Amino acid sequence: MMMSSLNLNKKTYIYELPYTERKEFCNIIDMNDKWEELGGKYMKIDCATLFKISKAPMRNHSSTDELLTLWGEQNHTILELFTILYEMQHYRAMIILKPFVDPKYHKLIYQGDKTFSNLVKTETGNDLNNEVGNLIKLNTDSNQKRANNLEREVLNTSSKINEHIYSDPSVMFSSAEACTPLITYNELEQATNYWNKENILGKGGFGVVFKGIWKNTAVAIKRLESQKGAEQQFNILEAQRQQSLRELKYLNSCRHDNILSLYGFSIGGEKPCLVYQYMINGSLEDRLQCRQGTKPLTWCIRFKIATGSARGLQFLHGMDKPLIHGDIKSANILLDPYFEPRIGDFGLAREGPLQEYTHVKVSHVHGTRPYLPDEFLRGKKFSTKVDTYSFGVVLFEIATGQRAYDSLRNHKFLKDHVENNDCPISDMADVKAGPDENNVYLSLMTIGKNCVSYKAKDRPEMEQVLRKLDCVMLQEKHQSTIRHSYLPTFQYEMQMRKLSTPSGSYHPQPWLFVNF
């Protein structure tokens, strides 16, 4: 469409903006992510949609262009966009739209250090000021009306849940989920001393976790929170519902010593809640960082945590239809009084492909960036090998005591830091763990490097990882027995040869046996 063909006496819609000007406009608004302010603050686009738009560069698209397409489908005009840009004081972008709005609005464009009030003091008097104000109000009223309708929908949905959930839990949950005890919100209020801030264990993307005493048992209660605003609330409510369903479904079907136990749930009260077994030693992440004055983990305990976590993960992958956790990280590995690990937070878990398929394609990428492989981030290929990769990064954390992401390192991601570090690999061991008499560190690093192989097909399945960890443990037990048997040096050397490879070559370090 040529510029001259646009009739400025009629409404000119966003979708009528010519390609060249639209592209130039998008380039400007894409700078410094100004589209986020434009879409969120002024166009009132909901958070979920904005998050989807933020992934546009991964699709080789412009975020601003996708935002304009969405807004244009609602029959918004270029003049409305022009007035929004005036509110944003983004005069450079206004200049691009200038030819497509009535000339009487051109005075809105900032000139030197003059203010808007000076610009409109012409023969038009206050007419322009009033008309612009009406335009802005019309746009605001339209968004408010849409928000009000959405708010009513949220309230209707909530009232229906409140009305039916206690009398018939199967309204929202299948029979499998309904087997989990339904706990009243009032019980959980009393269990946490009415959500006392002193009982907060941590905060996540969807809510706050409290410690509580329920039926004389220590529990961890995740109270799901929603953000302010009708549209945000509606999207958060749906996301919470999906997360709750996944947690209920999978934690009920995955009973295992290394999987976090779910005690019950509460939906229908003021806020939905999930009730878990309380893990007194907190998360692996917190213990590796010695938070809240905790003592460092020894190499023996670290190896125990690594093996238990691998056992829980291979159990998930070994089900009739593999269950992929999707968010394996040190923060989601919790420790009981005996430092036995339990995998928690199944909010992103999904069923994986059957054996005849290598992966499934997903529409959205969720998880924690430093723990995710390239084929998932870029190609959206979801498989058990995603969990294997994440577990490899966790092994690096256990071995080095460093965080998966650290902005102060040259290589911010721990995986890159390990693979590109110039110093000897032995120098990266966490000194806080004490003496490493059994070569646990090198074993963990070797297995970890196999787990984070760039190609998914080169990574081992978790069953193989567990087998190798068990093999290392057996080697250590054998060596420990030999070292303490007071055999002469010659006999000790001969015994070591028997425990060596079939060729008879002598490899005293057990990590050298770890080959996939």
N, C-alpha and C positions, 0 to 999 in steps of 0.2 A: 504494500500500500504506500503510495506516494504521500508526502506530507501535504501537498497542495490539495489532495482529495479529501482531507479532513475538514469537516464543517464545524467551526468553533462555536457556531450558534446552537448546536445541539450537543447532547451529552456525548463525550468521547470516552469510550470504555478502555480499561487497561489492556484488553486483548487487541485493541486497535493500534497500540503503540508500534511504530515501524521497527523492523529488525535491528537496524544500525543503531538507532537511539536506545532501544531496549538493551542491546548488548553493552553499550557504553554506560548506561545507567547501572546495570548489574555489576560491571567491573568496579564502579565507584562504591556502591553499597556493600559489595563483598569485602572491600578493604576494612580491616580491623573488625570484621564481623558485625558491621552496623545493621545488617539484616535482622539480627537477633532483637535489637531494640525496636526496630521497625515492626517486626512481626509480633513480638510479645507484648510490648508496652502500648503500641498504638493500634495495631490491627487486632489485638486480643486473641491471637492464635494460641491454642492450648499447648501445654508442655510436651505432650506425646508427639504431636504433629511437628513442633519445632525440633524435637530430637531427631525425628525422621528426616527433616529438611537438612539438619546439620551434617548428615551423611552424604549429601549430594556430591561433594568433591570426590568421594570414593567411587561414585558412579560417573565421574568425569563431567558432572553437571555443575551449574552455578546455584548456590543456595538461594540467592536473591531471585533468580529466574524461576525457581520452583515456588518460591513464596508468591511472586507476582501471578503465576499461573493459578495457584490456589485462590488468591484473592480476586483475580479476574473472573473466575468461575462464579463468584457471588455477585457479579455485575457491578463491581465498584468502578468508579471513573478515574480518569487521569487527574481531574481537578481535585478529587478527594485525596489522592496521593500527594498532589502538589501542596495542599494545605497541611497534610501530616508532616511533610518535609519542612514546612515553615515552623511547625511546632518543635521539630527536632533541631531547627536552626542549621539544616543541611542545605545551604544555599547553592553549593556546587552542583548537587543533584537536581535542584530546582531549575537551574539554567538549562539542563537537558530537556526538561518537560515544558519549558517556557513556550515553545512554538505551538503546543497542543492545548493551551488553555486560553481563555478569553484575555485579551490585552489588559483589561482593567485589573487583572490579578498580578500583572508583572511587577507592580509596585511593592509586592511582598518580598521580592528578592532583595536581600541585604545589599546596601551600597555604602561603602566606607564604614563610618562609625555611627551612621544615622540609625535611629530606632524605628520600629514600625509605626509608632504614633506620629513621628515626623513625616513619614512617607505618605500616610493617608490624609494629611491635612492639605488636600487639594480641592478642586472644584467639586469633587464627588462627596466632600464632607465625610460624614460617618457612614455613608451607605456601604462602602466597601468593607469597612470594619465590621459592620453588622452582618453583611452577607457572608463574610468569611467565618464569623462567629457562628452563624446559623449552619453553615456547612459542617463545621467541626462538631457542633451539637448534634446534627443529623447523623453523622457518622458514629458518634458516641452512643446516641440513643439506639441506633441499629444494633451495635454490639451489645449494649446493655439488654435490649429485648431478647437477643439470642441467648445471652447469659442467663436471663431470668427463666426462659423456657427450659434451658438445660438444668437449672437449679431445681425447678419443679420436678423434672424427670428424676434427678438424684433423690429428692425427698420421697417421691412415690416409690422408687426402688427400695430405699431404706425402710419405708413403712411396711412394704410387703415382706421384706426380710424379717423385720421385727414381729410381724403378725404371724408368720408361718414357721419360722426356724425352730422354735422350741417345741411346738406341737408335732412337727414333722421334719426332722433334719434331712430326710432324703429329698426334700424340695431342692436343696442346693447340692447335696452330696450323695454319691452312690452308696450302696449298702456297705461297701468296704470301708468308706470313710466314716459312715454312721456308727461303726463299731467302736470308734474312738470316743471316750467319754465327752459329753457335752457339758461344759462348766459354765455356770452363770457368771455374768460380769461382776455381780456383787461379791461373789466368792473371791474373785481375783483382786478386787479392790481391797478386801480385808487381808488377803494374803500378802499384799505389798504395802500394807499400812497406808492405803489410799494413794498409791503411786508416789510414795515418798521419794524425793530426789536422791536421798542417801542410798536408796536401793538400786539405783541405775548401774547396770553392768556395762552397757555400751549402747551406741547408737549406730543405725545403719541407714541404707537408702530408703527403707519403707517404714521405719519406726524405731522404737526404743525398747531395749531389753532390760527388764527388772528382775532382781532376785526376790523370791517370795517363799513363804511357808504355807503350803497347801496340803491339808490333811496330814499335818505333822511331818511333811516331807519337803525338803529344800527343792525348789524348782526355779527354772528360768522362764520368764513370761515375756514373749514378744508382743508388744502392743503396737498394732499398725496405725500409723498416723496419716492424715491426709493434709494436703496443702490448702491454703485459702483460695477462694474464687470458685465459682460454680463449675466452669469448664475444667479447671485443674482438678477439682474434687471428683468430678465424674470420671476422668481418666485415671486418677489415682485409685479410686474405688474399684474400677475394673481390674487394674493391675494388681491391687491387693487381693482381690477375689481369685485371680488366676494363680498368684503365688501361694495363697492359702490352700487352694485345691491341689496344687502340686505337692506341697509339703505333706498334706494329709494323705494323699494317695500313695506317695512313694515311701514315706516314713512308716506307713502301716504295712506295706508289702515288703519292706526291706528290713526285717528284724535280724540284726547281726551284732556281735560284740563290738564291732568297730564302726557302727552307725548310731548316731545320736537317737535316743529314745524319745518318742512323742507321747506325752501323758494325756493330753486332751486339747480341746479347742473351745473358743467362745465366740459365737457370732450371733448378733441380735441385740447386744448391749450398745453402749455408747460408742465403743470401738472394737473391731475384731481382734482376737488374741489367740496366740498359740502357746501351749504350755509344754516345756521340754524338761528333760532331766537336767539338773544343775550340775555343772562340771566345775569342781572346786579349784582346779588348777588353771582355769581360764583357757585362752587360746595358745596355740603353738607360737603365733606371732608375738604375743605379749611376753611369753617366757623366753624366747630367743633374744628379745630386746631387754630382758630383765626389768620390765615395767613394774611399778608399785613396789620396788625394793625386793623383788624375788631373786632367788639365787640362780646362778647359771646352770644350765643343764649339762650333765656329764655326757661323755661320748657313749657310754652304755645306754643311758636313757634316750639319747637322740636316735640311736640305732633302733631301739625298741619302738619309738614313735614312728620312724620311717617304715618299719616292717608292718606294724599294726595298720597304718594308713593304707599301705599297699594291699593288705589283706582285705580291708573294707572296700577298697576301690575295685579290686578284681572280683569281689562278690557281686557288685553292681553290674559289672560288665559280663559276668557269667550267667545272668538270668536268661530265661527263655528268649526274651527280647531284651537285648542289652540296654541298661539304663545309664545314660551319660550324665554325669553330675553337672558339668558345664561351668563350675566356678570353684574348682579345687585351688585352694591357697592356704597359707599358714593361718590366716584369720578364721578359716572355716574348719580347722582341725582343732578340736577341743580335747582337754586332758582331764581324766578322772583322778581320784585321790592317789592312784598307783601309776599315774602317767600313761595309762592305756589310752590311746587316741580314739576319738569318735568323730566321724565326718558329719558335719551339720550343714544347714542352709541349703535345702533342695528347691529353692524358689526358681532356679533356672534350669532344673533337671528336665531332660527330654528323653524319650525312648529313641534308641538308635536303630540303624539298619540291621536287617537279618544277615546271616553269614554270607549269603550270595552277593551282598552289596558292600562296597567299601565305605560309603558315606551317604548322608542325606543332605539335600540343599535346604537351607533355612532362609527366611525372608529378612530376619533381623539378627544382628550380632550383639549378644549380651555377654557380660562377664567382666573380668578385670584385666586390662590391657597387658601388663607385664607377664601375665601367665598364659597368654593365648598365642597359638601358632599362626603363621602367615596365611595358611590355606583357609583358615576359619575367618580371619580378619578381612581378607581380600576376596576370597572365593566363596565364603559362606558355606564351606564344606564341613559338616558336623559329623564327627565319628568318635569312637572310643579313643582314638589317637590324640584327640584334643585334651582329654583327661590325662593321658600319658605325658604329653608335653608339659601340662601344668604341674604334674607331680615331679617332673624333672627339675623344674624351677624351685619347688619346695625342697627337694633334696639339696640343691645349692644353698638355700637359706639355712637348712639344718647344719650343713658342713661349714659354711663360712660365717654364719651369724649375721650376715648382711641382709638388708632389705631387698625385696624384689624390685623396688624402684627407689632410686636416690638421686635427686637432682644435683647433688654436690659431686657425684662421680663423673669422670669423663664419659663413661658409658653408663647412661642412667639406668638401663635395664640390667638386672643381675646376670641374665643369660649372656648378654653381650659383654659384660664386664669379665665374666669367667673365660669366655672364648677369645677375648682380645687382650688379655692382660699379659704384659711383657715379663712379669716376674715369675719365678718358678711356682708351679701349682701348689706346692707344699706351703708356700708363704701365705696363702689365702685362708688357711685353717683358722677357725675361731679359737683364739688362745684362752678365752674364758672357760672353755670346756675342760681344761686341764690336760694331763698327759694322755696321749692316744696310744696306749700300749698295743692295741689290737688292730691298728690301721683302719679304724672305722672311717676316718675322713676320706682317705683315698678310695675306699670302696664306694662311698656315697657319691663322690665326684665322678667316678667312672660310670656308674649306673646312670647318674643324672645326665651325663653328656650323651649317652645313648638315647635317653628319653626325649631330649630336645633336638634330635636330628631334624634338619630342615624339611626333608620329605617325610610325609606321614608313613609311607610304606617302610621306611628305614627304622621306624620306632618300634620297640617291642610291645606286645600286648602286656597288660598288667599281670596276667598270670605268669608270664616269663619274668617280669620284674620281681615278683614275689618269690619265684623259685630261686633267682639269683641272690636275693637278700637272705633267704633261708640257707642257701649254700655257703654264703659268707659266714653266717652264724655257726654253722657246723664246723667250718674250717677253724674258726676262732676257738671253739670248744676243744677241738682236737689239739690245737697248738698250746692252749692253756694247760691241758692235761699233760702234755709232753714236757712243757717248761717246768712244771712243778713235780715231775716224777723223779728228779735227781739222777737222771741217766747221765752217764759220761758223755762228753762232747761228741765222741765218735758215734755212739749209739743214737744221740739226738739227731745228728746229721743224717744217719741212715733212715731213721723214722720219718724225717721230713721228706726224704726222697720217695718213700712209699706213699705219702700223702700228695705227692706232686702229680704232674701230668703223666699220661701213659708212656710218653717217650722217656721218662726218667729224669728229665731236666729239673733242676732245683730252682723253685720259685718260692722263697719264704713268705713274700707278701701275698696275702689272700686276694687282694684286689686284682692281681694279675690273672687270676682264674676267671674273672668276670668278663665273659665274652658272649655276645648275643648271636 
